Amino acid sequence: MAHVRIRFDGALDAFLPPARRGVEFAYDAAQGATAKHAIEALGVPHTEVGTVRIDGRVAGLDHRLRDGEHLHVDSVPPAAAAADDPRFVADAHLARLARYLRFLGFDTLQRNAWDDAALVAIARAERRVVLTRDRALLMRRDVERGCCVRATAPLAQLREVCLRYGLREHTARAPRCLLCNAVLDALDVPPADGEVPPAVRARHDAFWRCPSCRRLYWRGSHWQRLCGRVQAACAPPPRATGPA
């Protein structure tokens, strides 16, 4: 056994029992265990780990633990802005989150029929970030990038993902179908009679159609309400103010 001491960053408290939050505690790792093995054995997926320090020095998750070492495990820091163009794949429990991300124009796949193996295979093949509330899914060896969504309310989940990946700075995107994720086609002429109510045709002159499922979109009252909700969810957190 390797007798080590570990302390986790406070942002990882949700994965730990109360007695192990905010303190350094002793842990007996298996002989030859890596830092990744020990961290995940304690309930924290590797996708949620930022920097690992061993005795004050930065180390990789593949570091093999030795007797007497002290580990400090930091969480993944929130991004000021997305460094790349993030694409997502969400599990069956995050359908509404997927719709909100599509509303913002982010490429987000989600199907209730996919099992864990299919979801991970898609993520690996297409270099997508796995979004899930299932920490065991993120502990799979073949998951390269993922986010364990802590919130239960969909708009709170959206805020969490926006902060984690810096999406607030990257919201000027082509609109996507909320149901099937395809990029919408702008229509040069209004839809044919019968496709939308006459009152809608009278009030709107901009329409979009999904090339996949053929659903029509326009910026009516429902779009305006949805826009207000997602913009509020993605707004930057208020700055703390000190005494005047």
Protein Blocks (a to p, Z undefined) as FASTA:
>chain_A
ZZddddddfklmmmpcfklgoiacdddddehiafklmmmmnopafklpcbdceehiacdf
klccdehiacddddddddfbdfbdcdddddfklmmmmmmmmmnopacdddfklcfklmmm
mmmmnopacddfbfklmmpmklmbdcddfbfbfklmmmmmmmmnopmmmmcccdddfklo
pacdddfbdcdehjacfklmmmpcbdcddfklopacdddfklmmmmmmmmmmmpccdddd
ddZZ
